[in-house]
Amino acid sequence: MSNPSITTLKIKNFGCIGSTGVSIDIDKIVVLVGANNAGKSTILRAFEVVTDCLKLDQDDFHNREIIADQLPEIELHSIANAENKPGDEWCAPIVDGSFLIKEKWTWDGVGAEPKRVGFNVNKNDWAQQADKEKMPWGVNNVAKSRRPKPHRVNTFDDPEIQAKAITSLFKSLLEDQIKNLKHKEDDELSRYEFILESLKSLRLDSKNMQKTGIKEIEEQANLILERIFPSYGLSITAPESIAPISIELLGEEFSVEMGVKDGISLPLQKQGSGTRRTALWTILKLLADKGMKAKPAGKTAKSFHEGLGPNTAHILLLDEPEVSLHPRATQNARDVLYALPENDNWQIMITTHSPSFIDLTKDHTTIIRVEKNIGDEIKATTLYRPEIAKLDVDDKENLKLLNLFDSHISEAFFGGKILIVEGDTEYSAFNHIKNEEEKNGNFQYNDLNIIRARGKVTVASMMKVLNHFDSEYFVLHDTDSPFTKSKKKDKEKSTEDITIYKEIIIKNPAWTNNEKILSQMSEKSRVIASIMNFEEAYFSEIIESDKPENCIEHLKNEEDSYNKIKQLLDSILNINDALLPEGAISWSDMTELKDHIDIWQGKNKIETI
């Protein structure tokens, strides 16, 4: 990046975040998940106030209280290169030749200017009041130009304000283009600059006329004032004006509308919330690349934008981009947002309640769960970073396919108990148990997220992801058998009209995938296997089609089957010390698994009738 990127954000005593504080790892893409009112939007606000050096409102103080030893404190860690780094005393060298810079902001009251200090690497401590130099890059305006510029889009911003921000940005862009128009390409001045020069000359020529008029007003005023305040006089001065002359070229007739191509369009402020907000962050991104950003302003403000100066690095802060979007549009918006940081000058931080906004296959993505504990303390846990998970090409391909089949796999990131199952049958069976128990007033499965992997190899890939969570997870998969039957063309017996196949025994590919599951087992995982497969293990039958429907029929009509599958679920989840039913095993060794298969096959013979 030409400007520093942000790597860490630490927050204390700010908004709903108390003295325990939270620390946020920041990559190119940061996805904040968690329950409502857990502090996700507060984190976006914290980033915005430090990067723009904003004053705080009463609501920004923890519990809206201003307490001397519990004042807001926000710390930001940046990465700079040799071209844009501050003085050496602020720079901690990193292996790749870049530098880590730490800054901290504090506020001592509502409306007070923030106090910013840097971490002095020579002293190994934060700068003190007595130090000659207190902060990297000096004054705030210079420092701001060295950090990514925040672009915030809130969930419930006023539609009129959002629309005006967009039109203001567009007008600025078009006016800049108009101001560069020339009569001829080789003209020294543009047509706009020529008019401005004429106005400056007019202002200078009118100066003598101003002096005569001012003298007359001054004499008339003193005739009145000296009768009230004897010996006092009033004088009016008109120093040479240095204010820049400007002309507004585009008026209020400029607007932005949206609608079906070649159909009726409506003003942006009349569009639905999802459409309007998506248009806003799209245009924010495009215009930020051209050096402009939206700024907070009231409805009657003359300007809703500002220039960015030399800053070419940006971070888009989005609150719940999925709000009011159709599910298909949600996935499209996710793909567009994840593509923005392909330009090295962009980072993105979003809050979301939608599993569809999580893509496990993208590099440089951090997923953080924000939640409140029993004492109302905010906790931020980094659940996932691809470079730590070390997903290989096959893992990413597995997860891409899984996301196509079931976009809700990412529910695992939103909290609760996580159970990975291999196929549709287990998924249907456990959800049926969960729903039936809730009808009967049993809510112990209420926080259970059942993730169907749709294949054993994908089970292992999901385990690799979940191994980075800070909570236990559960797995149920089929053992399959070491060998299976296959058909092969018998070339000697086949003719041109008839193909003859012979049955052969081959090594079962599904069996070898058990080794991949074994390699991902950890102290956080409880892995259970159904011997051979779900149907054979618990219903003593082998079927080839309509497996979920067949399973549900068993559960609805057979009390013993319902109780057996409920016992299986309870045992997997360690509920009430339930034991595994026959047909289910806990394993941790391939030899052990093979022995269970041999015993099972010895007790369960298949005869052709």
KAQUI-V502159 format. One line per field, one symbol per residue. ss: DSSP state (H for helix, E for strand, L for the rest). psi: psi as a letter, one per 40 degrees, with the letter a starting at -180 (. if undefined). A space follows every 50 residues. Layout:
ss: ???
psi: ???
//
This chain:
ss: LLLLEEEEEEEELELLELLLLEEEELLLEEEEELLLLLLHHHHHHHHHHH HLLLLLLHHHEHHHLLLHHHLLEEEEEEEELLLLLLLHHHLEELLLLLEE EEEEEELLLLLLLLEEEEEELLLLEELLLLLLLLLLLLLHHHHHLLLLEE EEELLLLLHHHHHHHHHHHHHHHHHHHHHLLLLLLLLLLLHHHHHHHHHH HHHHHLHHHHHHHHHHHHHHHHHHHHHHLLLLLLLLLLLLLLLLLLLLLL LLLLLLEEELLLLLEEEHHHLLHHHHHHHHHHHHHHHHLLLEEELLLLLL LLLLEEELLLLLLEEEEEELLLLLLLHHHHHHHHHHHHHHLLLLLEEEEE EELLHHHLLLLLLLEEEEEEEELLLLLEEEEEEEEHHHHLLLHHHHHHHH HHHHHLHHHHHHHHLLEEEEELLHHHHHHHHHHHHHHHHLLLLLLLLEEE EELLLHHHHHHHHHHHLLLLLLEEEEEELLLLEEEEEEELLLLLLLLLLL EEEEEEELHHHHHHHHHHHHLLLLEEEEEELLLHHHHHHLLLLLLLHHHH HHHHHHHLHHHHHHHHHHHHHHLLLLLLLLLLLEEELLLHHHHHHHHHHH HHHLLLLLL
psi: idiiihdihhhifhbehaddiihhhhadhhhhiiiifeeddddddddddd defiiiideeihffhhhdefihhhhhhihiaddeiaideehhiideeaih hhihiiheiheihihhiihhddefiiiideidheiiebidddddeeihhi hhhidfihddddddddddddddddddddeehidideidiidddddddddd dddddedddddddddddddddddddeddgieiihihigihhehihihhdh aeehihiiihheahiiideeiiddddddddddddddddeefiiiihiide idhfiiieaeheiihhhhhgeeheiiddddddddddddddedheehihhi iiehdeehheehifhhhhhhihadeehhhhhhdhhddddfhadddddddd dddddgeededdeeiiihhhidaddddddddddddddddeehfeedfhhh hhdfiddddddddddeeeifiiiihhiidaidiiiiihhgddeiaddhhh iihihihhddddeddddddeiideihhihhhciddddeefihieifdddd ddddddehddddddddddddddefhffhihiheiihiehddddddddddd ddegihhh.
//
